[in-house]
Amino acid sequence: MVLIKLLLFFSLCCSSLSAFSKEQYTLKFATLVPDDTAWMNEINSWADEIYRQSNGRLKFKIYPGGVMGDEPDVLRKIRSRQLQGAFFTGYGIGRIFSPARVLEMPFLFRNTDESDYVRKQIMPDIEAGFNKQGFKLLGWPEVGFIHFFSKQPIGSLEEMKQRRIWIWQGDPMGEALTQVAGISPVPLSIMDVYTQLSAKHGSIDTVFNSPFGALAMQWHTKVNYASILPATNAIGGLIVSQHFFNKLPADLQQLLSTTGKATGEKINKISRRDNQKSIDLLKQSGIEFMWDWNEKEKQAMLDIRDEAAEILARSNYIPEQYFTRSKQLLKTYRSAQEKN
């Protein structure tokens, strides 16, 4: 009888261990964000929090600094289930749900209060778009306001046309904007930018990035000038595949969703803080901020944006209704602000 009870106890223990082992989940997560940066530290903290709160049932395996390739490479690996999630910039987001990129159309927002307001209004549509494409949008960590960085001075749109400007290879927004502006860009993977900037006879001499991004990716060591006015507030997203998310128990789904949203908000605060600090650091490194556009040039840029928007609408990359709605929301917000 004692032997039977021992065998039964052993069997129950084995069953419990087996059931517990089935609840171990690993989220393989990739990002272009370099290691040992404030943004990466926040992602690591997110992973630690997930592991702790799940009692080890859900853990991250993180691949920082582009070790899994450019964003199209990462997206392919998620779709083939080699990876389960990523921190994408607007370029990667555009390959999942392109209408979301209406939020980073150049010269649309004057400040982050405006972009925050419009984003919150259209976020349900963006989340639904991600879901339809097989992805769960967990958080929204923006990259920040984008500046041009160049080896040679740029003091006008005409001078910009003479530069060898990088655009992300296969980016419809970059292609539309440069086409309208009369610029002949150099399409490259982001993985090749530093090499081409470093080369004595490299293919590019002008790039764009946030101030923090230019520092983190060391691009600032290869340029001498930057534009004073930013072109746009670049977006970002923490995403996971629906295939992986749907396999998780309900409590882990809730944990991943709530902490992912909070992490996106934390990175936003860090981004806004560090991008401002980075401008001072870039100036200290010898980079001269120039080209403070006059009213005529600003209007020319707005005309370029609107014509590019028409191209993107015709291709259905960003359907026209997203531009219309965003502008209407912006008009409503500005009107309320003026009254206040």
FENURPE-V990398 format. One record per backbone hydrogen bond with DSSP energy under -0.5 kcal/mol. NH is the residue of the N-H (numbers start at 1). CO is the residue of the C=O. If there is no record, write none. Layout:
[[NH;CO] [NH;CO]]
This chain:
[[5;1] [6;2] [7;3] [8;4] [9;5] [10;6] [11;7] [12;8] [13;9] [14;10] [15;11] [16;12] [17;13] [18;14] [19;15] [20;16] [21;17] [22;18] [23;20] [24;21] [25;23] [25;57] [27;59] [28;26] [29;27] [29;61] [30;85] [31;63] [32;87] [41;37] [42;38] [43;39] [44;40] [45;41] [46;42] [47;43] [48;44] [49;45] [50;46] [51;47] [52;48] [53;49] [54;50] [55;52] [56;51] [57;54] [59;25] [61;27] [63;29] [64;62] [65;33] [66;31] [67;64] [69;66] [74;70] [75;71] [76;72] [77;73] [78;74] [79;75] [80;76] [81;78] [82;77] [83;77] [84;28] [85;28] [86;239] [87;30] [88;86] [88;237] [90;235] [93;89] [94;90] [95;91] [95;92] [96;93] [97;93] [100;97] [101;98] [102;99] [103;100] [104;101] [105;102] [107;231] [108;105] [115;111] [116;112] [117;113] [118;114] [119;115] [120;116] [121;117] [122;118] [123;119] [125;122] [126;122] [127;123] [128;124] [129;125] [130;126] [131;127] [132;128] [133;129] [134;131] [135;130] [136;240] [137;135] [138;136] [138;238] [139;238] [142;140] [143;234] [144;234] [146;232] [147;209] [149;207] [150;225] [151;205] [160;156] [161;157] [162;158] [162;159] [163;160] [165;163] [166;206] [167;186] [169;188] [171;168] [172;170] [175;171] [176;172] [177;173] [178;174] [179;175] [180;176] [181;177] [182;178] [182;179] [183;178] [185;183] [186;165] [187;185] [188;167] [192;189] [193;190] [196;192] [197;193] [198;194] [199;195] [202;199] [205;164] [206;164] [207;149] [209;147] [211;145] [214;210] [215;211] [216;212] [217;213] [218;215] [219;214] [220;214] [221;218] [222;219] [223;220] [224;150] [225;150] [226;288] [227;148] [228;290] [229;291] [231;146] [232;146] [234;144] [234;232] [237;88] [238;139] [239;86] [239;237] [240;136] [241;84] [242;134] [245;241] [246;242] [247;243] [247;244] [248;244] [248;245] [252;249] [253;249] [254;250] [255;251] [256;252] [257;253] [258;254] [259;255] [260;256] [261;257] [262;258] [263;259] [264;260] [265;261] [266;262] [267;263] [268;264] [269;265] [270;266] [271;267] [272;268] [273;269] [274;270] [275;271] [276;272] [277;273] [278;274] [279;275] [280;276] [281;277] [282;278] [283;279] [284;280] [285;281] [286;283] [287;282] [288;224] [289;287] [290;226] [290;288] [293;291] [298;294] [299;295] [300;296] [301;297] [302;298] [303;299] [304;300] [305;301] [306;302] [307;303] [308;304] [309;305] [310;306] [311;307] [312;308] [313;309] [314;310] [315;311] [316;313] [317;312] [318;312] [322;319] [323;319] [324;320] [325;321] [326;322] [327;323] [328;324] [329;325] [330;326] [331;327] [332;328] [333;329] [334;330] [335;331] [336;332] [337;333] [338;334] [339;335] [340;336]]
